[in-house]
Amino acid sequence: MNDFKNINESINLSIFDSERILKNFFLNTTVEVTFISGDLNIKQTLNISKVTSKGEFIDLVFLELSNFQINTLEFDSVYYYSIGSLVFIFKNGSTLTFRPLDNLKKLKSIID
């Protein structure tokens, strides 16, 4: 979350909204995915080819990783930042950030 402390323009999203944004905006795009937990900082460039939801899970299919499941019960909140990033914040303080690399249009029209 350190990269986002000074950014005022952010929108708090519901899990439903974040799933909708992943489906409508991040699908079939190249994204930089960053996972930060304590000293662990993993950053990869991936392409999301499919987004589905099953109960409390959001399933993401990456061309490079096959399947990745987000357990929405483990998240405290989700934010969209004006710089184009979607940030899931875990209850334990870890963050999972999606930043599009090949499609940087604003999400205001999707959210509003």
C-alpha positions as a Markdown table, in Angstrom:
| # | Residue | x | y | z |
|---|---|---|---|---|
| 1 | Met | 0.0 | 0.0 | 0.0 |
| 2 | Asn | 3.1 | 2.2 | 0.3 |
| 3 | Asp | 2.8 | 3.4 | -3.3 |
| 4 | Phe | -0.7 | 4.8 | -2.7 |
| 5 | Lys | -0.5 | 6.7 | 0.5 |
| 6 | Asn | -0.2 | 10.1 | -1.2 |
| 7 | Ile | -2.9 | 9.5 | -3.7 |
| 8 | Asn | -6.2 | 11.2 | -2.7 |
| 9 | Glu | -8.4 | 10.2 | -5.7 |
| 10 | Ser | -9.5 | 6.7 | -4.9 |
| 11 | Ile | -12.9 | 4.9 | -4.9 |
| 12 | Asn | -13.8 | 2.3 | -2.4 |
| 13 | Leu | -15.5 | -0.6 | -4.2 |
| 14 | Ser | -17.6 | -3.6 | -3.2 |
| 15 | Ile | -16.4 | -7.1 | -4.2 |
| 16 | Phe | -19.2 | -7.1 | -6.8 |
| 17 | Asp | -17.9 | -3.9 | -8.4 |
| 18 | Ser | -14.3 | -5.1 | -8.4 |
| 19 | Glu | -15.4 | -8.4 | -10.1 |
| 20 | Arg | -17.3 | -6.3 | -12.7 |
| 21 | Ile | -14.3 | -4.1 | -13.3 |
| 22 | Leu | -12.0 | -7.1 | -13.7 |
| 23 | Lys | -14.5 | -8.6 | -16.2 |
| 24 | Asn | -15.2 | -5.4 | -18.1 |
| 25 | Phe | -11.8 | -3.6 | -18.0 |
| 26 | Phe | -9.0 | -5.9 | -17.2 |
| 27 | Leu | -10.1 | -9.0 | -19.2 |
| 28 | Asn | -7.9 | -9.8 | -22.2 |
| 29 | Thr | -5.4 | -7.1 | -21.2 |
| 30 | Thr | -1.8 | -7.2 | -20.0 |
| 31 | Val | -1.7 | -6.3 | -16.3 |
| 32 | Glu | 1.1 | -5.9 | -13.8 |
| 33 | Val | 0.1 | -7.9 | -10.8 |
| 34 | Thr | 1.9 | -7.1 | -7.5 |
| 35 | Phe | 1.5 | -9.0 | -4.2 |
| 36 | Ile | 3.0 | -7.4 | -1.1 |
| 37 | Ser | 3.0 | -9.1 | 2.3 |
| 38 | Gly | 5.5 | -8.0 | 4.9 |
| 39 | Asp | 8.9 | -8.2 | 3.2 |
| 40 | Leu | 7.6 | -10.3 | 0.3 |
| 41 | Asn | 7.1 | -8.3 | -2.9 |
| 42 | Ile | 6.2 | -10.3 | -6.0 |
| 43 | Lys | 5.6 | -8.5 | -9.3 |
| 44 | Gln | 4.6 | -10.2 | -12.6 |
| 45 | Thr | 3.3 | -9.1 | -15.9 |
| 46 | Leu | 0.3 | -11.3 | -16.8 |
| 47 | Asn | -2.6 | -11.5 | -19.2 |
| 48 | Ile | -6.1 | -12.1 | -17.7 |
| 49 | Ser | -8.0 | -14.4 | -20.2 |
| 50 | Lys | -11.0 | -15.2 | -18.0 |
| 51 | Val | -12.8 | -13.9 | -14.9 |
| 52 | Thr | -15.6 | -15.9 | -13.1 |
| 53 | Ser | -17.0 | -15.9 | -9.6 |
| 54 | Lys | -18.1 | -18.8 | -7.5 |
| 55 | Gly | -19.7 | -17.8 | -4.2 |
| 56 | Glu | -17.0 | -16.0 | -2.1 |
| 57 | Phe | -14.3 | -16.6 | -4.7 |
| 58 | Ile | -13.3 | -14.7 | -7.8 |
| 59 | Asp | -11.5 | -16.9 | -10.3 |
| 60 | Leu | -9.0 | -15.4 | -12.6 |
| 61 | Val | -7.4 | -17.3 | -15.5 |
| 62 | Phe | -4.0 | -16.1 | -16.6 |
| 63 | Leu | -2.4 | -17.3 | -19.8 |
| 64 | Glu | 0.9 | -17.7 | -17.9 |
| 65 | Leu | -0.4 | -19.2 | -14.6 |
| 66 | Ser | -3.6 | -21.0 | -15.5 |
| 67 | Asn | -6.0 | -20.5 | -12.6 |
| 68 | Phe | -5.7 | -18.1 | -9.6 |
| 69 | Gln | -8.5 | -17.8 | -7.0 |
| 70 | Ile | -9.1 | -14.7 | -4.9 |
| 71 | Asn | -11.0 | -15.5 | -1.6 |
| 72 | Thr | -13.1 | -12.4 | -1.1 |
| 73 | Leu | -13.7 | -13.3 | 2.5 |
| 74 | Glu | -10.0 | -12.7 | 3.2 |
| 75 | Phe | -10.3 | -9.1 | 1.9 |
| 76 | Asp | -10.9 | -6.0 | 4.1 |
| 77 | Ser | -11.5 | -3.6 | 1.2 |
| 78 | Val | -10.9 | -3.0 | -2.5 |
| 79 | Tyr | -10.0 | 0.4 | -4.1 |
| 80 | Tyr | -9.7 | 1.7 | -7.6 |
| 81 | Tyr | -7.0 | 4.5 | -7.8 |
| 82 | Ser | -7.1 | 7.2 | -10.4 |
| 83 | Ile | -3.7 | 6.0 | -11.7 |
| 84 | Gly | -5.5 | 3.0 | -13.1 |
| 85 | Ser | -4.9 | 0.4 | -10.4 |
| 86 | Leu | -7.3 | -2.0 | -8.7 |
| 87 | Val | -6.0 | -2.8 | -5.2 |
| 88 | Phe | -7.3 | -5.6 | -3.0 |
| 89 | Ile | -6.4 | -5.1 | 0.7 |
| 90 | Phe | -6.3 | -8.3 | 2.8 |
| 91 | Lys | -7.4 | -8.3 | 6.4 |
| 92 | Asn | -3.8 | -9.1 | 7.4 |
| 93 | Gly | -2.5 | -5.9 | 5.7 |
| 94 | Ser | -1.2 | -7.6 | 2.5 |
| 95 | Thr | -2.1 | -6.1 | -0.8 |
| 96 | Leu | -2.8 | -7.4 | -4.3 |
| 97 | Thr | -2.6 | -4.8 | -7.0 |
| 98 | Phe | -3.7 | -5.0 | -10.7 |
| 99 | Arg | -2.4 | -2.3 | -13.0 |
| 100 | Pro | -3.2 | -2.4 | -16.7 |
| 101 | Leu | -0.3 | -1.9 | -19.0 |
| 102 | Asp | -2.0 | -1.8 | -22.4 |
| 103 | Asn | -5.3 | -0.1 | -21.6 |
| 104 | Leu | -5.1 | 3.0 | -19.5 |
| 105 | Lys | -8.6 | 4.5 | -20.0 |
| 106 | Lys | -10.4 | 5.8 | -16.9 |
| 107 | Leu | -13.0 | 3.6 | -15.1 |
| 108 | Lys | -15.3 | 6.4 | -14.1 |
| 109 | Ser | -17.9 | 5.4 | -16.7 |
| 110 | Ile | -17.9 | 1.8 | -15.5 |
| 111 | Ile | -18.1 | 2.7 | -11.8 |
| 112 | Asp | -20.7 | 5.5 | -12.1 |
